[in-house]
Amino acid sequence: MYNVSIPMALVDYIPVVFFGWAAVLLQRDLYHRMPKYAFACVAAGTIDIFAAGFLKATWKLLYAAGVCDFQVLNTMFLPTESIGFKKFIWFFSLGYGFSIVGEGLVMLALFGKSLDAGTALACVLFVLYGCRLGGYLACREAKTSYNKNMAGDIKQGVPVGVKAAIWVTCALLYVLQVLPVFYRLSNGAGSNAWTYIGVAVMLCGVALEAAADLQKDRAKKINSHRFVDTGLYRLVRCPNYLGEMLFWTGVVLSGIGGVHGWQWLPALIGYAGIIFVMFSGARRLEIRQNRNYGKDPEYRKYVKSVPILLPFVPLYSVEKYKWLVA
């Protein structure tokens, strides 16, 4: 579609690097000379411009190297993700769930004639996963009690420039996450044993996440002021996040034998990104639960005996890892 060489793509990074360097120097000089709200606007704008330039140059490099051309996927994700401009948290919740729905539908439409049982199941699972997650989050958003409990944890008054940067970054991440299935289809590889293994793991992830959300809802209806330590919550403290990780692990497994060479780079970046987000979410939840239940002796015993995210792995806390921020 575009005649772009690798040297030409690399040259695009030069003005981005110089702009970033100059922006840091300028903001250091302006910090004590401007009102805080004005400085925040300037900082948000420069971050937005830097992120846009960097992502554009990266897209050109990947395209020139023959790694990927996911323009169609980005065309779907960017509009879906834009609901975060209405409410910041929707970039990571409703926008996320319904973006995955859109991804599954796009692949079903684009590759409908070449789909076989394995690849069709993978695409359908994207739609199922996104509808289940998006629907659950939409119902939760409608609850007054949830919004009241989360009021202190949800950022308010986020500058438009910051929202724009997050909008583009989230859309890119969600594209990278689904690339193993997209590449298998675009490469015309068809299904192999790994496709069905991956689909099975994806299905287990959807089931685990749905069961965890259902068990938590039921437990909260019995006692809304107590932490949940029954059912799957005896295995790990964040079984819904575990289900999410399992689902995307299945997506990666489904790509084995159908994804070639450098195509694995963006696919694995997407996988690492969602794993990071899950651990970051577990850390936020741990901090909130420690604040709410930290004085309860049963809770203190529970967190010392049940792993936070990975079953049978003695990792009981991630609160101290401040770099887990997303």
C-alpha positions in Angstrom: 0.0 0.0 0.0 2.9 2.4 0.9 6.4 2.4 -0.6 8.3 2.7 2.7 11.9 1.4 3.2 13.4 0.6 6.6 16.0 3.4 6.4 13.2 5.9 5.6 11.2 4.6 8.6 14.2 4.9 10.9 14.8 8.5 9.8 11.3 9.3 11.1 12.6 8.7 14.7 15.1 11.6 14.4 12.7 14.5 14.7 10.8 12.6 17.4 13.9 12.2 19.5 14.9 15.8 19.1 11.4 17.0 19.9 11.3 14.9 23.1 14.6 16.2 24.2 13.7 19.8 23.5 10.3 19.3 25.2 11.9 18.0 28.4 14.3 21.0 28.5 11.6 23.5 27.9 9.2 22.0 30.5 12.0 22.0 33.1 12.5 25.8 32.4 8.7 26.5 32.4 7.7 24.5 35.5 8.3 27.4 38.0 7.3 30.1 35.6 3.7 29.1 34.7 0.5 28.4 36.6 0.1 24.7 37.3 -3.0 24.3 35.2 -1.2 26.0 32.2 1.9 23.9 32.6 -0.3 20.7 32.8 -1.8 21.7 29.4 1.6 22.3 27.9 2.9 19.0 29.3 -0.1 17.0 28.1 0.2 18.5 24.6 3.9 17.7 24.2 3.3 14.2 25.5 0.5 13.7 23.0 2.7 15.0 20.1 5.7 12.9 21.1 3.5 9.7 21.5 1.9 10.3 18.1 5.2 10.8 16.4 6.8 7.8 18.0 3.9 5.5 17.3 3.7 6.6 13.7 7.4 6.0 13.2 7.1 2.5 14.8 4.1 1.7 12.6 6.2 2.6 9.5 9.1 0.5 10.7 7.0 -2.5 11.3 5.3 -2.1 7.9 8.6 -1.6 6.1 10.1 -4.7 7.7 7.1 -6.7 6.6 6.1 -7.5 10.1 2.6 -6.2 9.9 0.1 -3.9 8.4 -2.8 -3.7 10.8 -4.5 -0.6 9.4 -7.8 -2.3 9.2 -7.6 -3.3 12.9 -6.6 0.2 14.0 -9.5 1.6 12.0 -11.9 -0.5 14.2 -10.2 0.0 17.5 -9.7 3.8 17.5 -13.4 4.7 17.1 -14.4 2.0 19.7 -11.8 3.2 22.2 -12.9 6.8 21.8 -15.6 6.4 24.4 -12.9 7.0 27.0 -13.1 10.7 26.2 -16.6 10.6 27.9 -15.3 8.8 31.0 -11.6 8.2 31.5 -11.9 4.7 33.0 -13.8 3.5 29.9 -10.5 3.4 27.9 -9.6 0.4 30.0 -13.0 -1.1 30.6 -15.9 -0.7 28.2 -13.7 0.4 25.4 -11.4 -2.6 25.9 -14.3 -5.2 26.0 -16.1 -3.8 23.0 -12.9 -3.3 21.0 -12.2 -7.1 21.3 -15.8 -7.7 20.0 -15.0 -5.4 17.0 -11.8 -7.3 16.4 -13.6 -10.7 16.2 -16.2 -9.3 13.9 -13.6 -7.6 11.6 -11.7 -10.9 11.2 -14.9 -12.9 10.6 -15.8 -10.4 7.8 -12.3 -10.1 6.3 -11.4 -13.8 6.2 -14.9 -15.4 6.1 -14.2 -17.4 3.0 -10.9 -18.8 4.3 -12.0 -19.6 7.9 -11.9 -23.2 9.0 -13.2 -24.7 12.3 -10.2 -23.6 14.5 -9.8 -20.1 13.2 -13.6 -19.5 13.2 -13.7 -20.6 16.8 -10.9 -18.2 17.8 -12.7 -15.3 16.1 -16.1 -16.3 17.8 -14.3 -16.5 21.1 -13.1 -12.9 20.7 -16.7 -11.8 20.2 -17.9 -13.9 23.1 -15.1 -12.7 25.4 -15.7 -9.1 24.6 -19.5 -9.2 24.9 -19.3 -11.0 28.2 -16.7 -8.6 29.6 -18.2 -5.4 28.1 -21.7 -6.4 29.3 -20.5 -7.2 32.8 -18.6 -4.0 33.1 -21.6 -2.0 31.7 -23.9 -3.5 34.3 -21.4 -2.8 37.0 -21.0 0.8 35.9 -24.8 1.2 36.3 -24.6 0.4 40.0 -24.5 3.4 42.2 -22.7 1.5 45.0 -19.8 0.6 42.6 -19.3 4.2 41.5 -19.4 5.4 45.1 -16.8 2.8 46.1 -14.5 3.6 43.2 -14.8 7.4 43.4 -11.5 7.8 45.0 -9.7 5.5 42.6 -10.9 6.8 39.3 -9.0 9.8 38.0 -11.0 12.9 37.3 -10.3 16.0 35.2 -7.7 14.3 33.0 -6.4 16.7 30.3 -7.6 16.1 26.8 -4.0 15.7 25.6 -3.3 12.9 28.1 -6.6 11.2 27.1 -5.6 11.4 23.4 -2.2 9.8 24.1 -3.9 7.0 26.2 -6.5 6.6 23.5 -3.9 5.9 20.8 -1.7 3.7 23.2 -4.7 1.5 24.3 -5.9 1.1 20.7 -2.4 0.0 19.7 -2.1 -2.4 22.6 -5.4 -4.0 21.9 -4.4 -4.5 18.2 -1.1 -6.1 19.3 -2.9 -8.5 21.6 -5.0 -10.2 18.8 -2.2 -10.4 16.2 -1.5 -14.1 16.6 -4.9 -15.0 15.3 -4.8 -12.2 12.7 -1.4 -13.3 11.4 -2.5 -16.9 11.1 -5.4 -15.8 8.9 -3.6 -13.2 6.9 -0.8 -15.7 6.2 -3.3 -18.3 5.0 -1.9 -20.8 7.4 -5.2 -22.5 8.3 -5.5 -24.4 11.6 -3.1 -26.9 13.2 -3.0 -28.7 16.6 -1.8 -25.5 18.2 -4.8 -23.6 17.0 -7.1 -26.0 18.8 -4.9 -26.1 21.9 -5.0 -22.3 22.0 -8.8 -22.1 21.5 -9.2 -24.6 24.4 -7.1 -22.4 26.7 -9.0 -19.3 25.5 -12.3 -21.0 26.4 -11.0 -22.0 29.8 -9.9 -18.4 30.4 -13.4 -17.0 29.5 -15.1 -19.6 31.7 -12.7 -18.8 34.6 -13.2 -15.1 34.4 -16.9 -15.3 34.1 -17.2 -17.8 37.0 -15.0 -15.5 39.2 -17.1 -12.4 38.5 -20.3 -14.4 39.2 -19.0 -15.8 42.5 -17.9 -12.4 43.6 -21.3 -10.8 42.8 -23.1 -13.6 44.8 -20.7 -13.2 47.7 -21.2 -9.4 47.8 -25.0 -9.9 47.8 -24.7 -11.9 51.0 -22.3 -9.5 52.7 -21.2 -6.4 50.8 -18.9 -5.3 53.5 -16.7 -8.5 53.6 -13.9 -9.5 51.3 -14.5 -12.5 49.1 -12.6 -15.7 50.0 -14.8 -18.4 48.7 -14.9 -20.5 45.6 -12.2 -19.6 43.1 -11.0 -16.9 45.5 -9.6 -19.8 47.6 -7.2 -20.5 44.8 -6.0 -17.0 44.1 -7.1 -13.5 45.2 -7.7 -12.3 41.7 -9.1 -15.2 39.7 -10.8 -12.9 37.2 -7.4 -11.5 36.3 -6.0 -15.0 36.1 -8.8 -15.9 33.6 -7.8 -12.9 31.5 -4.2 -13.9 31.4 -5.2 -17.5 30.6 -7.4 -16.2 27.7 -4.5 -14.2 26.1 -2.1 -17.1 26.7 -4.4 -19.2 24.6 -4.3 -16.5 21.9 -0.5 -16.7 21.7 -0.5 -20.5 21.7 -3.0 -20.5 18.8 -0.5 -18.6 16.7 2.3 -21.2 16.9 2.9 -22.6 13.4 0.9 -19.8 11.8 2.9 -16.7 12.8 6.3 -16.3 11.1 9.6 -14.6 12.0 9.4 -11.0 13.0 5.6 -11.2 13.2 6.2 -12.7 16.7 7.7 -9.4 17.9 4.6 -7.2 18.0 2.5 -10.2 19.0 4.6 -10.9 22.1 4.8 -7.2 22.9 1.0 -7.2 23.1 1.0 -10.3 25.3 3.6 -8.8 27.7 1.5 -5.6 27.7 -1.7 -7.3 28.9 0.2 -9.4 31.5 1.7 -6.1 32.9 -1.8 -4.6 33.0 -3.1 -7.5 34.9 -0.4 -7.4 37.5 -0.9 -3.6 37.7 -4.6 -4.2 38.3 -3.9 -6.7 41.0 -1.7 -4.2 42.7 -4.4 -1.5 42.6 -6.9 -4.0 44.0 -4.5 -5.1 46.8 -4.0 -1.5 47.9 -7.8 -0.8 47.9 -8.5 -4.0 49.8 -5.7 -3.3 52.3 -7.3 0.1 52.9 -10.8 -1.4 53.4 -10.1 -4.7 55.2 -6.6 -4.3 56.6 -7.8 -4.3 60.2 -9.7 -7.6 59.8 -7.7 -10.5 61.3 -9.3 -12.9 58.8 -8.3 -10.8 55.9 -4.7 -10.5 57.1 -4.6 -14.3 57.4 -6.2 -14.7 54.0 -3.7 -12.5 52.2 -0.8 -14.4 53.8 -2.0 -17.8 52.7 -3.6 -17.3 49.2 -1.4 -16.1 46.3 -2.5 -12.9 44.7 -2.6 -13.9 41.0 -0.7 -17.1 40.1 -1.9 -20.4 41.7 0.7 -22.4 43.6 3.2 -19.6 43.2 4.1 -18.1 46.6 3.6 -14.5 45.5 1.3 -13.0 48.1 1.8 -9.2 47.5 2.7 -6.9 44.7 2.0 -3.6 46.6 5.6 -2.8 47.0 6.3 -2.9 43.2 5.6 0.7 42.5 6.6 0.3 38.8 3.4 -1.7 38.3 1.5 1.4 37.3 -0.9 1.4 34.2 
